[in-house]
Amino acid sequence: MGKRLDRCGLSEISCDYLAAALKSNPSYPRVLDLSGTYNNLQDSGVKQLCVLLENPRCRFETLRLKDCDLSEISCDYLAAALKSNPSYPRVLDLSGTYNNLQDSGVKQLCVLLENPRCRFETLRLSHCDLSERSCEALSSGLSSQTSNLRQLDLSNNNNLQDSGVKQLCVLLENPRCRFETLRLSHCDLSDRSCEALSSGLSSQTSNLRQLDLSNINLKDSGVKLLSDGLKSPHCTLETLR
């Protein structure tokens, strides 16, 4: 069962109401979607939702807070709440041009990824004004243990740079990493990223099935470098955008 209230003109007061209602109802929804530019939840609203996430009876499997006018403070709240209930959610979507999480916010989330009980399978951080520092934090967090993360969306973050992608590609060569989908569209990368990705794709430990490099000025030289990885018998890629 899911609750979708995306683009409903909600504010942080709605989070108060939801938190109060669900406290008295032990049957939690599996999907909670409060996304949308018309939902101005802000950090104070997320703080109220985090009271629910701390409850061991909470079973949110999908939590979408896209474009909810959040900052890195919301990541602090989420990280603190999920420390006590790290098994949920499986899908966390904090994407959106109205969510200014920054690298400091992602660093807080990566503390969760280091928790062996963390069950994140999909993490969406598109349009979050991230840089290569976020890639460094993600690489560190995901290499610390056997990660359950299957999908990582970092698209529309123009400041990741080639150095950030290189950090992510180290994960592809890590036998404990289980990446299957990596989205990097609209990230202002060059053919140097293709060289790092090619190395990752040819690794014996790579599980990558889908790679999205749309709307990037890779040029012919970049595609040629990718082709070297695709030729590898260890390459598991099924979809290349």
PyMOL commands that set and color helices and strands:
alter all, ss='L'
color gray80, all
select helices_A, chain A and resi 12-23+42-53+72-83+102-113+132-142+161-172+191-201+219-230
alter helices_A, ss='H'
color red, helices_A
select strands_A, chain A and resi 2-4+31-33+62-64+91-93+122-124+151-153+181-183+210-212+239-240
alter strands_A, ss='S'
color yellow, strands_A
deselect
rebuild
show_as cartoon
